[in-house]
């Protein structure tokens, strides 16, 4: 699992309702949407969650975990996902946490460095979806429309 920030194009301004409803929130870097995604080992998408650009990765980890198959053996993520609650949830599901510990952790955990290198699969997935201009720079005003386009692009990736 990982996330990427997609800047909102100027035409997304003025959506019906508040900007928070539209999923475009103002942050220090400007207005944008953060796409949180989970993929399998073959770079195929399993699910998405859209939030404002300033939201943390770890806050969406539990919700993304719902998209993971029950038979999954491990979950990889960046240091932003190093939270005790997520590690405990993964252990109860019988999954290995392939998440490097943060530098400020008092008791560093062990993680499989060899398996962690496979995490590049989700980075490759984000590179694939960013080839489609509408997913790289958000043009849709409403979250449901943007999510629909991400699902369409995911279907194209699955059909390859």
Rosetta constraint file for C-alpha pairs under 8 A:
AtomPair CA 1 CA 36 HARMONIC 7.36 0.50
AtomPair CA 1 CA 37 HARMONIC 5.65 0.50
AtomPair CA 1 CA 38 HARMONIC 4.25 0.50
AtomPair CA 1 CA 39 HARMONIC 6.53 0.50
AtomPair CA 1 CA 61 HARMONIC 7.88 0.50
AtomPair CA 1 CA 64 HARMONIC 7.67 0.50
AtomPair CA 1 CA 75 HARMONIC 7.46 0.50
AtomPair CA 1 CA 76 HARMONIC 6.32 0.50
AtomPair CA 1 CA 77 HARMONIC 5.31 0.50
AtomPair CA 1 CA 122 HARMONIC 6.87 0.50
AtomPair CA 2 CA 36 HARMONIC 5.89 0.50
AtomPair CA 2 CA 37 HARMONIC 5.74 0.50
AtomPair CA 2 CA 38 HARMONIC 6.64 0.50
AtomPair CA 2 CA 57 HARMONIC 7.32 0.50
AtomPair CA 2 CA 77 HARMONIC 6.18 0.50
AtomPair CA 2 CA 78 HARMONIC 7.07 0.50
AtomPair CA 2 CA 122 HARMONIC 6.87 0.50
AtomPair CA 2 CA 123 HARMONIC 7.95 0.50
AtomPair CA 3 CA 34 HARMONIC 6.55 0.50
AtomPair CA 3 CA 35 HARMONIC 5.35 0.50
AtomPair CA 3 CA 36 HARMONIC 4.19 0.50
AtomPair CA 3 CA 37 HARMONIC 5.97 0.50
AtomPair CA 3 CA 57 HARMONIC 6.81 0.50
AtomPair CA 4 CA 34 HARMONIC 5.59 0.50
AtomPair CA 4 CA 35 HARMONIC 5.40 0.50
AtomPair CA 4 CA 36 HARMONIC 6.72 0.50
AtomPair CA 4 CA 126 HARMONIC 7.57 0.50
AtomPair CA 5 CA 32 HARMONIC 6.70 0.50
AtomPair CA 5 CA 33 HARMONIC 5.74 0.50
AtomPair CA 5 CA 34 HARMONIC 4.29 0.50
AtomPair CA 5 CA 35 HARMONIC 6.23 0.50
AtomPair CA 5 CA 53 HARMONIC 6.06 0.50
AtomPair CA 6 CA 32 HARMONIC 5.67 0.50
AtomPair CA 6 CA 33 HARMONIC 5.35 0.50
AtomPair CA 6 CA 34 HARMONIC 6.10 0.50
AtomPair CA 6 CA 35 HARMONIC 7.34 0.50
AtomPair CA 6 CA 53 HARMONIC 7.85 0.50
AtomPair CA 6 CA 135 HARMONIC 7.53 0.50
AtomPair CA 6 CA 136 HARMONIC 5.83 0.50
AtomPair CA 6 CA 137 HARMONIC 5.65 0.50
AtomPair CA 6 CA 138 HARMONIC 6.44 0.50
AtomPair CA 7 CA 30 HARMONIC 7.64 0.50
AtomPair CA 7 CA 31 HARMONIC 6.32 0.50
AtomPair CA 7 CA 32 HARMONIC 4.23 0.50
AtomPair CA 7 CA 33 HARMONIC 6.36 0.50
AtomPair CA 7 CA 136 HARMONIC 7.57 0.50
AtomPair CA 7 CA 137 HARMONIC 5.38 0.50
AtomPair CA 7 CA 138 HARMONIC 6.19 0.50
AtomPair CA 8 CA 12 HARMONIC 6.45 0.50
AtomPair CA 8 CA 24 HARMONIC 6.98 0.50
AtomPair CA 8 CA 31 HARMONIC 5.79 0.50
AtomPair CA 8 CA 32 HARMONIC 4.61 0.50
AtomPair CA 8 CA 33 HARMONIC 6.78 0.50
AtomPair CA 8 CA 137 HARMONIC 5.83 0.50
AtomPair CA 8 CA 138 HARMONIC 4.66 0.50
AtomPair CA 8 CA 139 HARMONIC 6.53 0.50
AtomPair CA 9 CA 137 HARMONIC 6.09 0.50
AtomPair CA 9 CA 138 HARMONIC 5.64 0.50
AtomPair CA 9 CA 139 HARMONIC 5.42 0.50
AtomPair CA 10 CA 139 HARMONIC 7.85 0.50
AtomPair CA 11 CA 139 HARMONIC 6.28 0.50
AtomPair CA 11 CA 140 HARMONIC 7.82 0.50
AtomPair CA 11 CA 141 HARMONIC 7.50 0.50
AtomPair CA 12 CA 138 HARMONIC 7.50 0.50
AtomPair CA 12 CA 139 HARMONIC 5.80 0.50
AtomPair CA 12 CA 140 HARMONIC 5.90 0.50
AtomPair CA 12 CA 141 HARMONIC 4.45 0.50
AtomPair CA 13 CA 19 HARMONIC 7.88 0.50
AtomPair CA 13 CA 141 HARMONIC 6.98 0.50
AtomPair CA 14 CA 19 HARMONIC 7.73 0.50
AtomPair CA 14 CA 141 HARMONIC 7.65 0.50
AtomPair CA 15 CA 19 HARMONIC 6.65 0.50
AtomPair CA 15 CA 22 HARMONIC 6.52 0.50
AtomPair CA 15 CA 141 HARMONIC 5.28 0.50
AtomPair CA 15 CA 142 HARMONIC 6.65 0.50
AtomPair CA 16 CA 22 HARMONIC 7.70 0.50
AtomPair CA 16 CA 142 HARMONIC 7.96 0.50
AtomPair CA 17 CA 21 HARMONIC 6.36 0.50
AtomPair CA 17 CA 22 HARMONIC 7.39 0.50
AtomPair CA 18 CA 22 HARMONIC 6.62 0.50
AtomPair CA 19 CA 23 HARMONIC 6.27 0.50
AtomPair CA 19 CA 24 HARMONIC 5.46 0.50
AtomPair CA 19 CA 25 HARMONIC 6.17 0.50
AtomPair CA 20 CA 24 HARMONIC 5.97 0.50
AtomPair CA 20 CA 25 HARMONIC 5.83 0.50
AtomPair CA 20 CA 52 HARMONIC 7.64 0.50
AtomPair CA 21 CA 142 HARMONIC 7.73 0.50
AtomPair CA 21 CA 143 HARMONIC 7.68 0.50
AtomPair CA 22 CA 141 HARMONIC 6.26 0.50
AtomPair CA 22 CA 142 HARMONIC 4.59 0.50
AtomPair CA 22 CA 143 HARMONIC 5.18 0.50
AtomPair CA 23 CA 33 HARMONIC 6.46 0.50
AtomPair CA 23 CA 50 HARMONIC 6.95 0.50
AtomPair CA 23 CA 51 HARMONIC 5.94 0.50
AtomPair CA 23 CA 52 HARMONIC 5.77 0.50
AtomPair CA 23 CA 142 HARMONIC 7.02 0.50
AtomPair CA 23 CA 143 HARMONIC 5.52 0.50
AtomPair CA 24 CA 31 HARMONIC 6.18 0.50
AtomPair CA 24 CA 32 HARMONIC 5.39 0.50
AtomPair CA 24 CA 33 HARMONIC 5.52 0.50
AtomPair CA 24 CA 51 HARMONIC 7.78 0.50
AtomPair CA 24 CA 52 HARMONIC 5.68 0.50
AtomPair CA 24 CA 53 HARMONIC 7.59 0.50
AtomPair CA 25 CA 31 HARMONIC 5.41 0.50
AtomPair CA 25 CA 32 HARMONIC 6.03 0.50
AtomPair CA 25 CA 33 HARMONIC 6.97 0.50
AtomPair CA 25 CA 52 HARMONIC 4.87 0.50
AtomPair CA 25 CA 53 HARMONIC 6.42 0.50
AtomPair CA 25 CA 54 HARMONIC 7.82 0.50
AtomPair CA 26 CA 30 HARMONIC 5.55 0.50
AtomPair CA 26 CA 31 HARMONIC 4.23 0.50
AtomPair CA 26 CA 32 HARMONIC 6.78 0.50
AtomPair CA 26 CA 52 HARMONIC 7.57 0.50
AtomPair CA 26 CA 53 HARMONIC 7.39 0.50
AtomPair CA 26 CA 54 HARMONIC 7.95 0.50
AtomPair CA 27 CA 31 HARMONIC 5.95 0.50
AtomPair CA 27 CA 32 HARMONIC 7.66 0.50
AtomPair CA 27 CA 53 HARMONIC 6.40 0.50
AtomPair CA 27 CA 54 HARMONIC 5.68 0.50
AtomPair CA 28 CA 54 HARMONIC 7.87 0.50
AtomPair CA 31 CA 53 HARMONIC 7.09 0.50
AtomPair CA 32 CA 52 HARMONIC 6.40 0.50
AtomPair CA 32 CA 53 HARMONIC 5.12 0.50
AtomPair CA 32 CA 138 HARMONIC 7.76 0.50
AtomPair CA 33 CA 50 HARMONIC 6.66 0.50
AtomPair CA 33 CA 51 HARMONIC 5.86 0.50
AtomPair CA 33 CA 52 HARMONIC 4.79 0.50
AtomPair CA 33 CA 53 HARMONIC 4.68 0.50
AtomPair CA 33 CA 138 HARMONIC 7.73 0.50
AtomPair CA 34 CA 50 HARMONIC 5.81 0.50
AtomPair CA 34 CA 51 HARMONIC 5.26 0.50
AtomPair CA 34 CA 52 HARMONIC 5.63 0.50
AtomPair CA 34 CA 53 HARMONIC 4.70 0.50
AtomPair CA 34 CA 54 HARMONIC 7.70 0.50
AtomPair CA 34 CA 55 HARMONIC 7.49 0.50
AtomPair CA 35 CA 48 HARMONIC 6.71 0.50
AtomPair CA 35 CA 49 HARMONIC 6.05 0.50
AtomPair CA 35 CA 50 HARMONIC 4.94 0.50
AtomPair CA 35 CA 51 HARMONIC 6.74 0.50
AtomPair CA 36 CA 48 HARMONIC 5.59 0.50
AtomPair CA 36 CA 49 HARMONIC 5.11 0.50
AtomPair CA 36 CA 50 HARMONIC 6.24 0.50
AtomPair CA 36 CA 51 HARMONIC 7.82 0.50
AtomPair CA 36 CA 57 HARMONIC 7.35 0.50
AtomPair CA 36 CA 60 HARMONIC 7.37 0.50
AtomPair CA 36 CA 64 HARMONIC 7.72 0.50
AtomPair CA 37 CA 45 HARMONIC 7.21 0.50
AtomPair CA 37 CA 46 HARMONIC 7.51 0.50
AtomPair CA 37 CA 47 HARMONIC 5.74 0.50
AtomPair CA 37 CA 48 HARMONIC 4.56 0.50
AtomPair CA 37 CA 49 HARMONIC 6.54 0.50
AtomPair CA 37 CA 64 HARMONIC 7.10 0.50
AtomPair CA 38 CA 45 HARMONIC 6.10 0.50
AtomPair CA 38 CA 46 HARMONIC 5.60 0.50
AtomPair CA 38 CA 47 HARMONIC 5.64 0.50
AtomPair CA 38 CA 48 HARMONIC 6.81 0.50
AtomPair CA 38 CA 64 HARMONIC 6.53 0.50
AtomPair CA 38 CA 65 HARMONIC 7.99 0.50
AtomPair CA 38 CA 67 HARMONIC 7.39 0.50
AtomPair CA 38 CA 68 HARMONIC 7.51 0.50
AtomPair CA 38 CA 122 HARMONIC 7.38 0.50
AtomPair CA 39 CA 43 HARMONIC 5.63 0.50
AtomPair CA 39 CA 44 HARMONIC 5.30 0.50
AtomPair CA 39 CA 45 HARMONIC 4.27 0.50
AtomPair CA 39 CA 46 HARMONIC 5.12 0.50
AtomPair CA 39 CA 47 HARMONIC 7.29 0.50
AtomPair CA 39 CA 121 HARMONIC 7.75 0.50
AtomPair CA 39 CA 122 HARMONIC 6.15 0.50
AtomPair CA 39 CA 125 HARMONIC 7.94 0.50
AtomPair CA 40 CA 44 HARMONIC 5.58 0.50
AtomPair CA 40 CA 45 HARMONIC 6.59 0.50
AtomPair CA 40 CA 46 HARMONIC 6.85 0.50
AtomPair CA 41 CA 118 HARMONIC 7.60 0.50
AtomPair CA 41 CA 121 HARMONIC 6.55 0.50
AtomPair CA 42 CA 121 HARMONIC 6.98 0.50
AtomPair CA 43 CA 121 HARMONIC 5.11 0.50
AtomPair CA 43 CA 122 HARMONIC 5.95 0.50
AtomPair CA 43 CA 124 HARMONIC 7.05 0.50
AtomPair CA 43 CA 125 HARMONIC 5.65 0.50
AtomPair CA 44 CA 125 HARMONIC 7.30 0.50
AtomPair CA 44 CA 154 HARMONIC 7.63 0.50
AtomPair CA 44 CA 157 HARMONIC 6.97 0.50
AtomPair CA 44 CA 158 HARMONIC 6.22 0.50
AtomPair CA 45 CA 125 HARMONIC 7.65 0.50
AtomPair CA 45 CA 154 HARMONIC 6.31 0.50
AtomPair CA 45 CA 158 HARMONIC 7.84 0.50
AtomPair CA 46 CA 67 HARMONIC 5.95 0.50
AtomPair CA 46 CA 68 HARMONIC 6.98 0.50
AtomPair CA 47 CA 64 HARMONIC 6.98 0.50
AtomPair CA 47 CA 67 HARMONIC 5.70 0.50
AtomPair CA 48 CA 64 HARMONIC 7.25 0.50
AtomPair CA 48 CA 147 HARMONIC 7.97 0.50
AtomPair CA 49 CA 60 HARMONIC 7.64 0.50
AtomPair CA 49 CA 64 HARMONIC 7.25 0.50
AtomPair CA 50 CA 143 HARMONIC 7.59 0.50
AtomPair CA 50 CA 147 HARMONIC 7.68 0.50
AtomPair CA 51 CA 55 HARMONIC 6.50 0.50
AtomPair CA 55 CA 59 HARMONIC 7.47 0.50
AtomPair CA 56 CA 60 HARMONIC 7.38 0.50
AtomPair CA 56 CA 80 HARMONIC 7.74 0.50
AtomPair CA 57 CA 61 HARMONIC 6.62 0.50
AtomPair CA 57 CA 80 HARMONIC 6.03 0.50
AtomPair CA 57 CA 81 HARMONIC 6.38 0.50
AtomPair CA 58 CA 62 HARMONIC 7.93 0.50
AtomPair CA 58 CA 80 HARMONIC 6.03 0.50
AtomPair CA 58 CA 81 HARMONIC 4.71 0.50
AtomPair CA 58 CA 82 HARMONIC 7.46 0.50
AtomPair CA 58 CA 83 HARMONIC 7.10 0.50
AtomPair CA 60 CA 64 HARMONIC 6.20 0.50
AtomPair CA 61 CA 65 HARMONIC 6.09 0.50
AtomPair CA 61 CA 81 HARMONIC 7.07 0.50
AtomPair CA 61 CA 86 HARMONIC 7.20 0.50
AtomPair CA 62 CA 66 HARMONIC 7.01 0.50
AtomPair CA 62 CA 86 HARMONIC 6.80 0.50
AtomPair CA 63 CA 67 HARMONIC 7.76 0.50
AtomPair CA 64 CA 68 HARMONIC 7.31 0.50
AtomPair CA 68 CA 72 HARMONIC 6.87 0.50
AtomPair CA 70 CA 93 HARMONIC 7.88 0.50
AtomPair CA 72 CA 95 HARMONIC 6.69 0.50
AtomPair CA 73 CA 94 HARMONIC 6.99 0.50
AtomPair CA 73 CA 95 HARMONIC 4.76 0.50
AtomPair CA 73 CA 96 HARMONIC 6.21 0.50
AtomPair CA 74 CA 95 HARMONIC 4.75 0.50
AtomPair CA 74 CA 96 HARMONIC 4.36 0.50
AtomPair CA 74 CA 97 HARMONIC 5.98 0.50
AtomPair CA 74 CA 98 HARMONIC 6.62 0.50
AtomPair CA 75 CA 90 HARMONIC 7.92 0.50
AtomPair CA 75 CA 95 HARMONIC 6.76 0.50
AtomPair CA 75 CA 96 HARMONIC 6.30 0.50
AtomPair CA 75 CA 97 HARMONIC 5.47 0.50
AtomPair CA 75 CA 98 HARMONIC 5.74 0.50
AtomPair CA 75 CA 99 HARMONIC 7.77 0.50
AtomPair CA 76 CA 97 HARMONIC 6.48 0.50
AtomPair CA 76 CA 98 HARMONIC 4.56 0.50
AtomPair CA 76 CA 99 HARMONIC 5.66 0.50
AtomPair CA 76 CA 115 HARMONIC 7.99 0.50
AtomPair CA 76 CA 116 HARMONIC 6.28 0.50
AtomPair CA 76 CA 119 HARMONIC 6.06 0.50
AtomPair CA 77 CA 81 HARMONIC 6.10 0.50
AtomPair CA 77 CA 98 HARMONIC 6.60 0.50
AtomPair CA 77 CA 99 HARMONIC 5.17 0.50
AtomPair CA 77 CA 100 HARMONIC 7.88 0.50
AtomPair CA 77 CA 116 HARMONIC 7.96 0.50
AtomPair CA 77 CA 119 HARMONIC 7.02 0.50
AtomPair CA 78 CA 82 HARMONIC 7.55 0.50
AtomPair CA 78 CA 99 HARMONIC 5.84 0.50
AtomPair CA 78 CA 100 HARMONIC 6.64 0.50
AtomPair CA 79 CA 99 HARMONIC 6.22 0.50
AtomPair CA 79 CA 100 HARMONIC 5.51 0.50
AtomPair CA 79 CA 101 HARMONIC 6.11 0.50
AtomPair CA 79 CA 102 HARMONIC 5.68 0.50
AtomPair CA 80 CA 102 HARMONIC 7.81 0.50
AtomPair CA 81 CA 86 HARMONIC 7.54 0.50
AtomPair CA 81 CA 99 HARMONIC 6.92 0.50
AtomPair CA 82 CA 86 HARMONIC 7.42 0.50
AtomPair CA 82 CA 87 HARMONIC 7.40 0.50
AtomPair CA 82 CA 99 HARMONIC 6.26 0.50
AtomPair CA 82 CA 100 HARMONIC 7.03 0.50
AtomPair CA 82 CA 101 HARMONIC 5.92 0.50
AtomPair CA 82 CA 102 HARMONIC 6.53 0.50
AtomPair CA 83 CA 87 HARMONIC 6.36 0.50
AtomPair CA 84 CA 88 HARMONIC 6.09 0.50
AtomPair CA 85 CA 89 HARMONIC 6.23 0.50
AtomPair CA 86 CA 90 HARMONIC 6.18 0.50
AtomPair CA 87 CA 91 HARMONIC 6.27 0.50
AtomPair CA 87 CA 97 HARMONIC 6.28 0.50
AtomPair CA 88 CA 92 HARMONIC 6.32 0.50
AtomPair CA 89 CA 93 HARMONIC 6.38 0.50
AtomPair CA 90 CA 94 HARMONIC 6.25 0.50
AtomPair CA 90 CA 95 HARMONIC 5.08 0.50
AtomPair CA 90 CA 96 HARMONIC 6.63 0.50
AtomPair CA 90 CA 97 HARMONIC 6.48 0.50
AtomPair CA 91 CA 95 HARMONIC 5.60 0.50
AtomPair CA 91 CA 96 HARMONIC 6.73 0.50
AtomPair CA 91 CA 97 HARMONIC 7.68 0.50
AtomPair CA 97 CA 111 HARMONIC 6.87 0.50
AtomPair CA 98 CA 111 HARMONIC 5.28 0.50
AtomPair CA 98 CA 112 HARMONIC 5.94 0.50
AtomPair CA 98 CA 113 HARMONIC 7.74 0.50
AtomPair CA 98 CA 115 HARMONIC 6.97 0.50
AtomPair CA 98 CA 116 HARMONIC 5.82 0.50
AtomPair CA 99 CA 111 HARMONIC 6.37 0.50
AtomPair CA 99 CA 116 HARMONIC 7.30 0.50
AtomPair CA 100 CA 109 HARMONIC 7.74 0.50
AtomPair CA 100 CA 110 HARMONIC 7.80 0.50
AtomPair CA 100 CA 111 HARMONIC 6.24 0.50
AtomPair CA 101 CA 105 HARMONIC 6.67 0.50
AtomPair CA 101 CA 108 HARMONIC 5.96 0.50
AtomPair CA 101 CA 109 HARMONIC 6.17 0.50
AtomPair CA 101 CA 110 HARMONIC 7.99 0.50
AtomPair CA 102 CA 108 HARMONIC 7.89 0.50
AtomPair CA 111 CA 116 HARMONIC 7.85 0.50
AtomPair CA 112 CA 116 HARMONIC 6.04 0.50
AtomPair CA 113 CA 117 HARMONIC 6.40 0.50
AtomPair CA 114 CA 118 HARMONIC 7.40 0.50
AtomPair CA 115 CA 119 HARMONIC 7.54 0.50
AtomPair CA 119 CA 123 HARMONIC 7.38 0.50
AtomPair CA 120 CA 124 HARMONIC 6.23 0.50
AtomPair CA 121 CA 125 HARMONIC 6.32 0.50
AtomPair CA 122 CA 126 HARMONIC 6.29 0.50
AtomPair CA 123 CA 127 HARMONIC 6.32 0.50
AtomPair CA 124 CA 128 HARMONIC 6.27 0.50
AtomPair CA 125 CA 129 HARMONIC 6.41 0.50
AtomPair CA 126 CA 130 HARMONIC 6.12 0.50
AtomPair CA 127 CA 131 HARMONIC 6.71 0.50
AtomPair CA 128 CA 132 HARMONIC 7.85 0.50
AtomPair CA 129 CA 135 HARMONIC 6.48 0.50
AtomPair CA 129 CA 136 HARMONIC 7.36 0.50
AtomPair CA 129 CA 150 HARMONIC 7.85 0.50
AtomPair CA 129 CA 153 HARMONIC 6.59 0.50
AtomPair CA 129 CA 154 HARMONIC 7.74 0.50
AtomPair CA 130 CA 135 HARMONIC 5.82 0.50
AtomPair CA 130 CA 136 HARMONIC 4.64 0.50
AtomPair CA 131 CA 135 HARMONIC 7.93 0.50
AtomPair CA 131 CA 136 HARMONIC 7.21 0.50
AtomPair CA 132 CA 136 HARMONIC 6.46 0.50
AtomPair CA 132 CA 153 HARMONIC 7.90 0.50
AtomPair CA 133 CA 137 HARMONIC 6.19 0.50
AtomPair CA 134 CA 138 HARMONIC 5.74 0.50
AtomPair CA 134 CA 139 HARMONIC 6.11 0.50
AtomPair CA 134 CA 149 HARMONIC 7.79 0.50
AtomPair CA 135 CA 146 HARMONIC 7.70 0.50
AtomPair CA 135 CA 149 HARMONIC 7.31 0.50
AtomPair CA 135 CA 150 HARMONIC 6.69 0.50
AtomPair CA 138 CA 146 HARMONIC 7.25 0.50
AtomPair CA 139 CA 146 HARMONIC 7.94 0.50
AtomPair CA 140 CA 145 HARMONIC 6.13 0.50
AtomPair CA 140 CA 146 HARMONIC 5.61 0.50
AtomPair CA 141 CA 145 HARMONIC 7.49 0.50
AtomPair CA 141 CA 146 HARMONIC 7.76 0.50
AtomPair CA 142 CA 146 HARMONIC 6.54 0.50
AtomPair CA 143 CA 147 HARMONIC 5.95 0.50
AtomPair CA 144 CA 148 HARMONIC 6.00 0.50
AtomPair CA 145 CA 149 HARMONIC 6.38 0.50
AtomPair CA 146 CA 150 HARMONIC 6.34 0.50
AtomPair CA 147 CA 151 HARMONIC 6.18 0.50
AtomPair CA 148 CA 152 HARMONIC 6.18 0.50
AtomPair CA 149 CA 153 HARMONIC 6.20 0.50
AtomPair CA 150 CA 154 HARMONIC 6.10 0.50
AtomPair CA 151 CA 155 HARMONIC 6.17 0.50
AtomPair CA 152 CA 156 HARMONIC 6.44 0.50
AtomPair CA 153 CA 157 HARMONIC 6.35 0.50
AtomPair CA 154 CA 158 HARMONIC 6.15 0.50
AtomPair CA 155 CA 159 HARMONIC 6.15 0.50
AtomPair CA 156 CA 160 HARMONIC 6.52 0.50
